[in-house]
Amino acid sequence: MSAQLSLKVGEVKIPEDSDFRHFKAICEDTDGWKLEVDKNQTTVWTKTNDLSDFKMVKVRTTFKDLDAATLYDVIHDPEFRKTWDQSMLEGSEICAINPNNDIGYYAIRCPAPLKNRDFVTQRSWLDCGYEKIIFNHSVNHAARPLKKGIIRGTSYLTGYYIVKLEENKTQLTYISQSDPKGNLPAWAINKLTRMFAPKVINRIYKAAKNYKSWKAKNRPEFKPWLNPEQMMTMLPKYNPTDVVSPEKLTSSRESLDEGDMNEADFQDDDY
């Protein structure tokens, strides 16, 4: 099964219903996936693909004390993310495409000897009540040129599938098919996969437990992912001419070399 849907890197396109159904199928699919971790109610699988040496990752867990709506809010809320995402260097929305699509920027802090990474992506979402989907893919926007000292990564497909099982019982599946670029060796990629993916879920869970009390004190009425008029008036409108080819992105011509690496360089607590 192709994980790229009909959305292509570098191309802004409004997903169709079939794209969301395809993403859901990827989340539920078991064919060709290798079990890597099964611990503390969290399961991690990986799958090789022909788009990148970086394996596709799927993480699934069930929260017995979280409602689906809160989880959806937490994943969406950019201001709240600043309070819990310790890996984030910078994050912002660039423009609004329509009420269910925007383009945003995210820079991630990587521990030495790795260089930091950043991503510019089109994010798309769909709320069907008992199930909710958020996913993204990389595009290039003139407002976010390449930065010195930061490697621009590529997201072929990254996202979340949230399913309401019971009133306060929610299943979350996280999919990541991306390429961090640089010169990471295969063993480092696989180690990072096993270390980082479950931590993404754990951090979201801990954040979600505090979200309602935080939101009550921080613009509780402001949820542009639920209120399209808020997003469409807050963000600049998407202009197709701002989406540029990789060749038109300006950057310093520095080496992507991250030096020699060994497994001792990668400590679990760093991620």
C-alpha positions as CSV (number, residue, x, y, z in Angstrom):
1,M,0.0,0.0,0.0
2,S,1.3,3.4,-0.9
3,A,1.6,5.8,2.0
4,Q,1.9,8.9,-0.1
5,L,-1.8,9.1,-0.9
6,S,-2.5,11.5,-3.8
7,L,-0.5,14.3,-2.0
8,K,3.0,14.9,-3.3
9,V,5.8,16.6,-1.6
10,G,6.1,20.3,-2.7
11,E,2.5,20.3,-4.0
12,V,-0.4,22.1,-2.2
13,K,-3.6,20.2,-2.7
14,I,-6.8,19.9,-0.8
15,P,-7.2,16.3,0.2
16,E,-10.3,14.4,-1.0
17,D,-12.4,12.1,1.2
18,S,-10.5,9.2,-0.4
19,D,-7.2,10.6,1.0
20,F,-8.5,10.6,4.5
21,R,-9.9,7.0,4.0
22,H,-6.5,6.0,2.7
23,F,-4.7,7.4,5.7
24,K,-7.2,5.6,8.0
25,A,-6.4,2.4,6.2
26,I,-2.7,2.9,6.7
27,C,-3.3,3.3,10.4
28,E,-5.3,0.1,10.6
29,D,-3.1,-1.9,8.1
30,T,-0.9,-4.7,9.4
31,D,0.6,-6.1,6.2
32,G,4.3,-5.7,6.0
33,W,4.8,-3.9,9.3
34,K,7.5,-5.1,11.7
35,L,6.8,-5.0,15.5
36,E,9.5,-3.1,17.2
37,V,8.1,-2.2,20.7
38,D,5.2,-3.6,22.7
39,K,5.4,-2.0,26.1
40,N,3.2,-0.1,28.6
41,Q,0.1,-0.3,26.3
42,T,2.1,1.3,23.5
43,T,2.9,-0.6,20.3
44,V,5.5,0.5,17.7
45,W,5.8,-0.9,14.2
46,T,8.2,0.0,11.3
47,K,7.9,-0.5,7.6
48,T,10.4,-0.1,4.8
49,N,9.4,2.1,1.9
50,D,10.8,3.2,-1.5
51,L,10.7,6.9,-0.7
52,S,13.3,7.1,2.0
53,D,15.9,5.1,3.9
54,F,14.1,6.3,7.0
55,K,11.5,3.7,7.9
56,M,7.8,4.4,8.1
57,V,6.8,4.4,11.8
58,K,3.4,3.6,13.4
59,V,2.7,4.0,17.1
60,R,-0.6,3.0,18.7
61,T,-1.9,3.4,22.2
62,T,-5.1,3.5,24.1
63,F,-5.8,6.1,26.7
64,K,-8.4,5.0,29.3
65,D,-8.8,8.4,30.9
66,L,-8.8,10.9,27.9
67,D,-11.6,11.9,25.7
68,A,-11.1,12.2,21.9
69,A,-12.1,15.9,21.7
70,T,-9.4,16.9,24.2
71,L,-6.7,14.9,22.4
72,Y,-7.7,16.5,19.1
73,D,-7.4,20.0,20.7
74,V,-4.0,19.3,22.2
75,I,-2.6,18.1,18.9
76,H,-3.9,21.2,17.2
77,D,-3.3,24.0,19.7
78,P,0.0,25.8,18.7
79,E,0.1,28.0,21.9
80,F,-0.3,25.0,24.2
81,R,2.3,23.1,22.3
82,K,4.9,25.7,23.4
83,T,4.3,24.6,27.0
84,W,5.0,20.9,26.6
85,D,6.9,20.2,23.4
86,Q,10.5,20.3,24.7
87,S,11.9,19.4,21.2
88,M,10.4,22.4,19.5
89,L,12.7,25.3,18.7
90,E,10.0,27.2,16.8
91,G,6.6,26.7,15.5
92,S,4.1,28.9,13.6
93,E,1.3,28.9,11.1
94,I,2.3,30.7,7.8
95,C,-1.1,30.9,6.0
96,A,-4.6,29.5,5.8
97,I,-5.5,27.6,2.6
98,N,-9.1,26.8,3.6
99,P,-11.0,26.0,6.8
100,N,-9.4,22.6,7.0
101,N,-5.9,23.2,5.6
102,D,-3.0,25.5,6.5
103,I,0.8,25.8,5.9
104,G,3.0,25.9,8.9
105,Y,6.6,25.8,10.1
106,Y,8.2,23.6,12.8
107,A,11.8,23.5,13.9
108,I,13.0,20.6,16.1
109,R,15.9,20.6,18.5
110,C,18.3,17.6,18.1
111,P,21.0,16.6,20.6
112,A,24.6,16.6,19.6
113,P,26.1,15.3,17.3
114,L,23.0,15.9,15.2
115,K,22.1,19.2,13.7
116,N,18.7,20.7,14.2
117,R,16.0,20.0,11.7
118,D,13.0,22.0,10.4
119,F,9.9,21.3,8.3
120,V,7.5,23.3,6.3
121,T,4.2,21.4,5.8
122,Q,0.7,21.6,4.6
123,R,-1.5,20.3,7.4
124,S,-4.9,18.9,6.7
125,W,-7.6,17.7,9.1
126,L,-11.1,16.2,9.3
127,D,-13.3,15.8,12.4
128,C,-16.0,13.1,12.0
129,G,-17.0,13.1,15.7
130,Y,-16.1,9.6,16.9
131,E,-13.0,9.6,14.7
132,K,-10.6,12.5,13.8
133,I,-7.7,12.7,11.4
134,I,-4.8,15.2,11.1
135,F,-1.9,14.7,8.7
136,N,0.7,16.7,6.8
137,H,3.2,16.6,4.0
138,S,6.1,18.9,3.1
139,V,5.8,22.0,0.8
140,N,8.2,24.9,0.2
141,H,7.1,28.4,1.2
142,A,9.0,31.6,0.4
143,A,8.3,32.9,3.9
144,R,10.5,30.1,5.3
145,P,13.8,29.9,3.4
146,L,16.5,27.4,4.5
147,K,18.4,28.5,7.7
148,K,22.0,28.3,8.4
149,G,22.8,25.4,10.8
150,I,19.4,23.8,10.4
151,I,18.7,20.9,8.0
152,R,15.4,21.0,6.1
153,G,13.7,17.6,6.5
154,T,10.9,16.1,4.4
155,S,7.6,14.8,5.6
156,Y,6.0,12.5,3.0
157,L,3.2,11.7,5.4
158,T,2.9,12.4,9.1
159,G,-0.3,12.4,11.2
160,Y,-2.7,11.2,13.8
161,Y,-5.8,9.1,13.8
162,I,-8.0,9.5,16.9
163,V,-10.8,7.1,17.6
164,K,-13.4,7.5,20.4
165,L,-13.9,4.0,21.9
166,E,-15.9,5.1,25.0
167,E,-16.7,8.3,26.8
168,N,-13.2,8.7,28.2
169,K,-11.4,5.9,26.3
170,T,-9.5,6.9,23.2
171,Q,-7.2,5.2,20.8
172,L,-4.5,7.2,19.1
173,T,-2.4,6.1,16.2
174,Y,0.6,8.1,15.0
175,I,2.1,7.7,11.6
176,S,5.4,9.1,10.4
177,Q,6.9,8.7,7.0
178,S,9.7,11.3,6.7
179,D,13.3,11.9,5.8
180,P,15.5,13.8,8.2
181,K,18.0,14.4,5.4
182,G,21.7,14.9,6.4
183,N,24.0,11.9,6.5
184,L,22.5,9.7,9.2
185,P,23.5,6.1,8.9
186,A,20.9,3.4,8.9
187,W,21.6,2.1,12.4
188,A,21.1,5.7,13.8
189,I,17.9,6.1,11.9
190,N,16.5,2.9,13.3
191,K,17.6,3.7,16.9
192,L,16.0,7.2,16.7
193,T,12.8,5.6,15.5
194,R,12.5,3.2,18.4
195,M,13.5,5.9,20.9
196,F,11.6,8.9,19.8
197,A,8.2,7.6,18.4
198,P,6.8,6.3,21.8
199,K,8.0,9.5,23.5
200,V,5.9,11.6,21.2
201,I,2.8,9.7,22.4
202,N,3.8,9.9,26.1
203,R,4.4,13.7,25.9
204,I,1.0,14.2,24.2
205,Y,-0.7,12.2,26.9
206,K,0.9,14.1,29.8
207,A,0.1,17.4,28.1
208,A,-3.5,16.4,27.5
209,K,-4.1,15.8,31.2
210,N,-3.4,19.5,31.8
211,Y,-5.0,20.9,28.8
212,K,-8.5,21.8,30.1
213,S,-7.2,23.7,33.1
214,W,-4.6,25.5,30.9
215,K,-7.1,26.4,28.2
216,A,-9.6,27.8,30.8
217,K,-7.0,30.5,31.5
218,N,-5.7,31.0,27.9
219,R,-8.3,32.3,25.5
220,P,-10.8,29.4,26.1
221,E,-13.0,30.5,23.2
222,F,-10.2,30.5,20.7
223,K,-10.0,27.2,18.8
224,P,-9.6,28.0,15.1
225,W,-9.4,24.3,14.2
226,L,-13.0,24.1,15.4
227,N,-14.1,27.6,14.4
228,P,-13.0,28.2,10.8
229,E,-13.9,31.9,10.9
230,Q,-11.2,32.4,13.6
231,M,-8.5,30.8,11.4
232,M,-9.5,32.5,8.2
233,T,-9.4,36.0,9.8
234,M,-6.3,35.4,11.9
235,L,-3.9,34.0,9.2
236,P,-2.8,35.4,5.9
237,K,-4.5,33.9,2.9
238,Y,-2.7,31.3,0.9
239,N,-1.0,32.6,-2.2
240,P,0.0,29.9,-4.8
241,T,3.0,32.0,-5.9
242,D,4.5,31.7,-2.4
243,V,5.0,28.0,-2.8
244,V,8.3,27.6,-4.5
245,S,10.6,24.9,-5.8
246,P,13.5,23.7,-3.6
247,E,15.9,25.4,-6.0
248,K,14.4,28.8,-5.2
249,L,14.9,28.5,-1.5
250,T,17.9,30.6,-0.4
251,S,20.4,29.1,2.1
252,S,24.0,29.1,3.0
253,R,25.9,26.4,1.2
254,E,27.2,24.6,4.3
255,S,28.0,21.0,4.7
256,L,25.4,18.6,6.0
257,D,28.1,16.5,7.6
258,E,27.2,15.6,11.2
259,G,30.5,13.9,11.9
260,D,31.3,10.3,13.0
261,M,28.6,8.7,15.1
262,N,28.4,5.7,17.4
263,E,25.6,4.3,19.5
264,A,27.0,5.9,22.7
265,D,26.2,9.3,21.2
266,F,22.5,8.6,21.4
267,Q,21.3,8.6,24.9
268,D,17.6,7.9,25.6
269,D,17.2,10.9,27.9
270,D,18.2,13.3,25.1
271,Y,15.0,12.7,23.1
